[in-house]
Amino acid sequence: MNQNTVAGSAKTVGDKVQQGVARMAGEMKTQADDAVNKATGAAQELFGQAKEGAHDAAKAVQQGAADMEDYIRHAIENRPYTTALVALCVGLVLGRMGHRD
């Protein structure tokens, strides 16, 4: 074996090692990219679920407020004296609470 043969063999082995390392690094990069994509997808899905939940909660609050408004309006229209008496009592209680000596 001469010096060129040894150098050529060393380069061939070095190239194969380099290709293997590059392939491994590429696989690791691909795996890392896949993990990032999975995490991004999971976060986006979770955000969507939270957004839907918040929207549903807002609709429920809005519906509850509308129902309460209807109840109060109905009570005022059907029992005006009772409503006025209750409002007077609530006002007196709140006034006493704020005017403590």
Secondary structure, DSSP 8 states (H G I E B T S, - for coil): --HHHHHHHHHHHHHHHHHHHHHHHHHHHHHHHHHHHHHHHHHHHHHHHHHHHHHHHHHHHHHHHHHHHHHHHHHHHH-HHHHHHHHHHHHHHHHHHHT--
